[in-house]
Amino acid sequence: MANVTMSIEDALLKRARKAAVERDASLSDLFRSYLAELVERDEARRDFLASELDALFAESGASSKGKLRARDELHER
């Protein structure tokens, strides 16, 4: 497991220590828990957005029929 060094304001550290004691946990436990939840939320959001985008593409019926077009060709007026 890696060690992390960080700087935080004294008042925040005091409040975080109090929260850790109330939860019978260490600051490291709280930090690990927070980071795990953050990463899980971000991954779930990314997965949700990807599935929504896939659904939009499927519903649109749009297709390039395998042909790649140049930018200029796509924007002809």
C-alpha positions as CSV (number, residue, x, y, z in Angstrom):
1,M,0.0,0.0,0.0
2,A,1.3,3.4,-0.9
3,N,1.8,6.3,1.5
4,V,0.4,9.7,0.7
5,T,1.6,13.0,2.2
6,M,-0.8,15.9,2.0
7,S,-1.3,19.4,3.5
8,I,-4.6,20.4,5.0
9,E,-5.8,23.3,7.2
10,D,-5.5,22.7,10.9
11,A,-9.2,23.3,11.5
12,L,-10.1,20.7,8.8
13,L,-7.7,18.2,10.3
14,K,-9.2,18.7,13.8
15,R,-12.8,18.2,12.4
16,A,-11.6,15.1,10.4
17,R,-10.0,13.5,13.4
18,K,-13.2,14.1,15.4
19,A,-15.2,12.4,12.6
20,A,-12.8,9.5,12.5
21,V,-13.1,9.0,16.3
22,E,-16.9,9.1,16.1
23,R,-16.8,6.4,13.4
24,D,-14.1,4.4,15.3
25,A,-11.9,4.7,12.3
26,S,-8.5,6.3,11.4
27,L,-8.0,9.2,9.1
28,S,-6.5,6.8,6.6
29,D,-9.7,4.7,6.8
30,L,-11.9,7.7,6.1
31,F,-9.6,8.9,3.2
32,R,-9.6,5.4,1.6
33,S,-13.3,5.2,1.9
34,Y,-13.9,8.6,0.4
35,L,-11.6,7.9,-2.5
36,A,-13.1,4.5,-3.2
37,E,-16.6,6.1,-3.2
38,L,-15.4,8.9,-5.5
39,V,-13.9,6.5,-8.0
40,E,-16.9,4.2,-7.9
41,R,-19.3,7.2,-8.6
42,D,-17.1,8.4,-11.4
43,E,-17.0,5.0,-13.0
44,A,-20.8,4.5,-12.6
45,R,-21.4,7.9,-14.2
46,R,-19.1,7.1,-17.1
47,D,-20.8,3.7,-17.6
48,F,-24.3,5.3,-17.4
49,L,-23.4,8.0,-19.9
50,A,-21.8,5.5,-22.3
51,S,-24.9,3.3,-22.2
52,E,-27.2,6.3,-22.7
53,L,-25.1,7.3,-25.7
54,D,-25.2,3.8,-27.1
55,A,-29.0,3.9,-26.7
56,L,-29.2,7.2,-28.5
57,F,-27.2,5.9,-31.4
58,A,-29.3,2.7,-31.6
59,E,-32.5,4.7,-31.6
60,S,-31.4,7.2,-34.2
61,G,-30.9,4.7,-36.9
62,A,-28.1,6.9,-38.3
63,S,-25.3,5.1,-40.1
64,S,-22.3,6.0,-42.1
65,K,-22.7,2.6,-43.9
66,G,-19.0,2.0,-43.2
67,K,-17.9,5.0,-45.3
68,L,-15.5,7.5,-43.7
69,R,-16.0,11.0,-45.0
70,A,-13.6,13.9,-45.0
71,R,-14.4,16.9,-42.8
72,D,-14.9,19.1,-45.8
73,E,-17.3,16.6,-47.3
74,L,-19.4,16.5,-44.1
75,H,-19.7,20.3,-44.0
76,E,-20.4,21.0,-47.7
77,R,-23.1,23.6,-48.1
